[in-house]
């Protein structure tokens, strides 16, 4: 309901028009309907500025209004209390989400498959989710039903711009996620979409904030990643570093260390060798190598 330009506000936002409107009027007297002209005078705001804030509160489902035919609307707290307003809002949101999720069912092409071992993400971002009722596409629009859906649910950010287009990078990326069984890495996404990795990374972070996409460790590719890292580090830093700072001494037993080092010395280490030697080491420990 409030767009902050920064966290460093001397009044902690208490002088914000929305804060004053709710604190001094709507919540202070929930049984009263407030005339828009009266509110503009009380808050020392222009009608246009007040209308902007009231529109956002109505869209958020906290307040409602009646038209009395006098050119001004009367605004009131829905249900007569903040508890009732939130309950009404919650029921409405649940219904809208249930209805609009049917679009994903039509586009869902994944099998019910999971990684052999899934490690949960540790740094879940703050939830940012939009809820907008269904509406038809406008004529001659560059949007599609899916890109509109992404924009409405907040997956394209507050100001989507060109990302709302049906052929945008965000839309194509989400279509891949809907049809792909295995997790998608940044490298793979960059190749599939022919787009820059930093931009794809930012798009995926927006997806994560909605709670619909999560970041997981690619345990299915762990052996390949470890093989690549071992080859590179051995060539750059040698056996001593691999054993000590590389973690071989801490995580692997002597047999495992010896077999891997011997293969590295002969430049004959294969992905299968890494997988064979580390099969008894759990994934979290392997990721420390």
N, C-alpha and C positions, 0 to 999 in steps of 0.2 A: 504493500500500500504506500510505502514511502521509498523514494529513490534517494539514497544518501550519496553525496559527492565524496565523502570521506568519513572516517571514524572520529577524527579529531574535531568534535563539535563542543564548544565551551558549555552549551546549555544541555548537552546530551540529547538534543532533538526536541526538548520540551517546548520550545518556541515555534516549532514547526506547525504550519496551519492545520495539518491533519491531526496532530497531537492535541492542539487546542480545541479543535472542532469536536473531537471525541470526548476529551476530558471535561470541558466546560459546558458542553451542550448535550450532545447525543447520549453519552453514558450518564451524565449527571442527572438528566431528566428523561429517562427512557419512555415515560408514558406520554410525552409531548411530541407533537409533530411540528417540525421547525420550518418556518417559511424561508425560502432561499434568500429573499431580499433582506429579511431580518438577520439572517446569518452573515450575509455580506457586510451589513452595517456593524454587527457585533465584532466581527473578526478583522474589520478594516481591509477587506479584500475587494477587488473588482469582481463583478458578476462572472466574467470569463474565467478568472483564476479560481474562484470558488467552485464554479461548474466543473472545472478540471478535477479538483480534489473529490467532489461529491460523486462524479462519474466513476472514479477509481474505487470508491467505497461501495457503490452500488454493484460494480462488477465483481468486487471481492465477496459479495453476498452478505455483508454485515448490515447494511441499511437498505430500506426500500423507500418508495415515494408514491404520492398520490397527485393526480392532476386535478386541480379544483376549477379550472377554466378561467382563471384570472391572470394567466400569463406566467405565474410562478408555481413551482412545485413545493409540496410539503414533504420533508424528509423525516423518517422515523427509524428507530432501532427495530429490526425484524424480531417478531415474537415478544417484544416488550422487555427483553433482558439480553445481556451478552451471552448467557448460557443457551437460551432458546435460539438466538441468532446463529451461534456456532453449530447447534444441533441441526437446524434447518439447512445450513450451508453444507454440513457433512453429508446429510442424506442426499442433497442435490448433487454434490460432487461424486458420490459413490454411483449414483444412477448414470450420470454423464460418462464416467470412466467405463462402467460396464457396457454401455451402449457403444462407445467409440473404440473399445478394444476389439470389436468385431472386425474392424479394418485390418488389424494385425493378423487375425486368424486367417483371413483371405490371402495374405502375403506370406504366411509362415510356411517355410519349406524345409525346416530342419527335422532330422530324426531325433528321437529321444536318446541321445548318446551323451556320455559324460567322460571326462578324463579318467584314466586309471586311478590317479590320485589328485584331488583338487585341494589346493591350499587357499584358504579364505584371504581376501584382501585385508590389509591391516590399517590402511588410511582411507576410510570411507569419507567422501566429501560431504559437505552440508547439502541437505536435500533442497533442490530447486525444481519444483514441478508446477506446470501450468494446467489449468482445467478450463476448457472452453467448450460450450455446447456446439453441437453439429450445425453447420450452415452450408448452403450450396456454394460451389465455386462461382465466381463472377465470370461473365462472358469475356472471351479473349484474354484470359489470365494465363500467366506462365507457370502457375502453380499446378500441382497434381493433388489428388486426395491425400496421398502419403506425405508430400511436402507440407501441405496445410496441417495435417495431423502433427507432424514434427514441430511446426511452429507453434501450434496451439498448446502442446504439452511442454513447451519451453526447451526443447532439445536444440533449438537454433539460436538460443540467447534472447535477450530482450528486444534487440533490433536486428532481425534476421537479414535484412537487405536482400542481396542476390541469392543468399542461401535458401530462400523460400522457393526458388525456381525448381521445377521438376527434374532438371538435369544438373543440379548443383552437386558439389562434392559431398556435402552432408547427406543428401538424399541417396546418392549412389552407395555411400559407405553403410548407411542403415539397411539398404536392400541386401547388401552382402551379408551383414550380420543376421538378417532374417532367414537367409538361405544356407548359411554355412554351419556345418556341424562342429568343426574344430575351432578353438579360439583363434583370433586374428591378431597377428603381430603388426607393429608399425611398418616393419620392412616389407611384409607381404602386402599390406594395404597400399603402400607407396607404389609397389610394382603393379598391382591390379588396377589402381586408379590413375596411375601416372601423375601423382600429385606430390607436393613437398611434405616430407615427414613432419616438420614442426607444425604445419597447418593441420594435418590429419590428427596429430597428437592433441591439439587444442579442441578439435571437433569431438574426439573421443572423451575428453575430460568433461565437455558439456553434456554428453550422453550419460556419463557416469553420475553427474550431479542429479539426474532425474531418477536414479535408482534402477533404470531399465538395463543398463550395461554395467558389468563389473570387470575389474582388472584381476586376472589370475596368472599365476606362474605357469609357463608352458612346460609342465612336467613331461608331456609327450615328446618334447624336443630337448630335454635336459642333457641326454647323452651327446647329442650333436653339439650343443653349446659348450659342454665341458671338453669335448674333443678339440674343438676349435681353440678354446682358451688355453688348453694344455700345450698344444702345438706352438701357439704364438708365444706363450710365456717361456717355454723351454728354449726356443730359439733366441729370445731376447735376454733372458736372465740365467739360464742354465739350471743344472741339477740341484745345486746347493739351495738356491732360492725356492725351487719347487718343494723341496723337503721341509724347509723351515717356514718362511713367510707364505709360501703357497698353500700350506695347510696339510700336506701329505702326512707329516709326522703326527699331527693332532687327530686326523680323521681316519686315516687308513692304517691297516695293520702292515707288518713287514712284508708279507707275501704280496699284497696288493701294490705296495710301493715299488717293490723290486720288479714286478712284472711290467708295470706301467713305465718305469724309468728305462728298463731295458729296451722296450719297444720305441720309446722316444729317442734313445741313443742311436738306434738303427734307422730312425725315421720311417718306422713301419707301423706306427700306432694307427689303429682303425677305430671307427665308431663302435663296432661290435666288441672290441677289446675293452673299451671304457665301460660299455654297458655290462659286460660280463664281470668285470672286476668290482663294479660298484652296485651290483644287484642287491647286496645285503646291507647297503648303506641307505638310510632313509633320505627322502628328497630334500628335507631342510638342511641336513648335514652336507649333502652333495652341493647345495647352492652356496656353501661357504668356501668351497675349493676355488 
